[in-house]
């Protein structure tokens, strides 16, 4: 898809907001990111940081799900703060780098809204221990002193076919994308969406999965056994929970509960740019295998070839079976 056509498909996108150089990390403003104080050694201790596969914001890639689990384990499901929107409790590290300086959210958002430029980073700085921070950044873009301090990192990945389909609806809802699914799939496989390249992102953390401060999770495993995943995260965070607490948290973090919870569904912050996108929910389905409803046989073959190319010399065992 030509770059001019790609730009035209994103109705609300700033002309400098698309970086189309293959094999380079795709962000709106890397300069803002590099200017943040944590890149100059003034960070405080982070108890748990959350990273995920390269696709922003969406529950169906597991970020919101995992954030709520981590936060509730560290602060308590019954904490009064649990009623605050998740973006206030669990700030987005590089959020400002995804915005252009002149962008302003639609009214009537309050001045302290985390989607106003500067507020998300301010929340990162003002948090008290234990700090919880979300990021979608690949390993090479995280601050160098991040690896010296070694905070706990919970990394969540998902089948890239499901990621692509979910990301398509995410872009339609939030960015006003009006292109076709075919064009979006081509763009995804050509590494021209935010946080690409996908496999370099995933494999960078997979190679670190045995580090004591890294927990590597898969969305599919969480879907199959949520209570087991909660136990795994609790053990990693060194939080003691009993079976009743795990069962209660699993219910709280079920898709049906979270999609109707204003503290977790992110609907209070999001404003759809057109009437079509208004029909799309931030938390859309929360299921695995939805790609089968959207991708053609030709696209599935393209995903297989793309995956095999990246995993040829890797011991990463998942998402290889495209039959």
Buried (B, 14 or more C-beta within 10 A) or exposed (E): BEEEEBBEBBEEBBEEBBBBEEEEBBBBBBEBBEEBEBBEEEBEEBBBBBBBBBBBBBBBBBBBBBBBBBBBBBBEBEEEEBEBBBBBBBBBBBBBBBBBEEBEBEEEBEEEBBBBBEBBBBBBBEBEEBBBBBBBBBBEBBBEEBBEEEBBBBBBBBBBBBBBBBBBBBBBBBBBBBBEBEBBBBBBBBBBBBBBBBBBBBBBBBBBEEEEBBBBBBBBBBBEEBBEBBBBBBEBBEBEBEEEBBBBBBEBBEBEBBBEBEBBBBBEBBBBBBEEBEEBBBBBBBEBEBBEEBBEEEBBEBBBEBBEEBBEEEEBEBBEEEE
